[in-house]
């Protein structure tokens, strides 16, 4: 077994674990989450390996009356939200930082893309193992 196979397998396992964790969070949000309206208060410029991008900052008031701000976990093309736009938000009452934007691309999208990434790494590991 080569180091490439092990590394791809490990990456696949980590991505599958991350997808599973996100599935659990989204399921909890759907079952026990509190729904409210949030407002996109800003778009902050960030830089990562893909270059500069704009990340929305969403503010809402939780059940206790505290203002909570968060940025969606999913970033990239097509994920932006215009400043001043009202969006649906869901969060766990005991943990407002679990908040997610109530849009398919912001709740289910991360699970799908993370799971797909795990499949790609698993396939690469299998390919390396069979080719070597």
N, C-alpha and C positions, 0 to 999 in steps of 0.2 A: 504494500500500500504506500503510495507516494505522499509527499507532504502536500501537494496540490489537492489531492483527494481529501485529505484530512481538513485542510483549510476551507475548502468549499463546503464540506459536510458541516463543519463548525459554523460557518457563516449561515448556512441554510437553517440549522437548528436555532440559532439566535434570531433569525428573521421569523421563523415559525412561532417561536416563543413570544416575540413582540406582537405578532398578529393575533395570537391567542389572547394575550393580555388586553389588546385593544378591543377584541370581540367581547370580553368580559365587561370592560368599562362601558362600551356602547349598549350592551344588554342591560346593565344596571341603570344606565341613564334612561333607557326606554321604559323600564319597569317602575323605577322609583324616582326618576329625575323630576325636578321642578322646571317647568317651562316658563319662560319670560321673554320679554323683548330686550334686545341690546342695540346699541348704537355704535357704528364704526366712528370712533373719535379721531383716529389718525391712521396714517400709513407710514411706517418707519422703514427707512432704507437699511437693508442688511446686505452683507457680502458673504458668500460661501464659495464652494468650489465651482459652482456654475456661474459665478459673477454676481453683480449687484441685482437685488430684487426688492420689491416693496411688500411689506408684511402688514396686514391690517391689525389695528388694535381696537378691540371691542370692549365697551363698558356696559355694565348692567348693575342693577341694584338687587342684592340677594334678599332672602326672607327676613333677615335681621336688620335690613336697611343700610347695609354697608355697600359702598361702591366697589365693584370688582372689575378689574381690567385683565384681559387675556388676549393672546394671539393664537390663531388657529395653528395646529400642529402641521397641517398640510400646507406646503408652500409650492409655488411654481406657477407656470403658465395656466391661466384659467381659474386660479384660486383667489384672485384679488377681489376685494370688496371696496366700493367707492366710499370715501369719507362722507359722513352724513347719512348713510343708508341704515335703515332699521332692519335688523335680522332677528330671526328666532334663535333663542339660546336655551339649552337644557343643561342643568347641573345637578349634582347631588347636594341636598340641603346641608349635610354636615361637612361638605368639602367643595366649596364653590370653584376652586381651582381646577376641578375636573370638567369645567364648562366646555361645551362643543357648540359650534354653529349648527343649527337645525337645517342642514342641507345635506343631501345624499353625498355630495362630493367631499364634505367635511366630516361625515360620520362613517360611512361605509367605505369611501374611497381609500382611506389609509389602510384599512384591513385588506382590501383587494390588492393594492399595490405592494404592501409588505409581504403578503402571502405569495404573490407572483414573483417577487424578488427571491424568496426562499426556494421556489420551484426552479428558477433560473440557476441559482447556486447549486442546488441538488443535482440538476441535470448536468452542470459543468463538472461536478465531482464524479458522477457516474461516467461521463465521457472520458475524463482523465483516467479513471480506473480501467476502463475498457481499452483505451488506446495505449496504455502503458504496459 
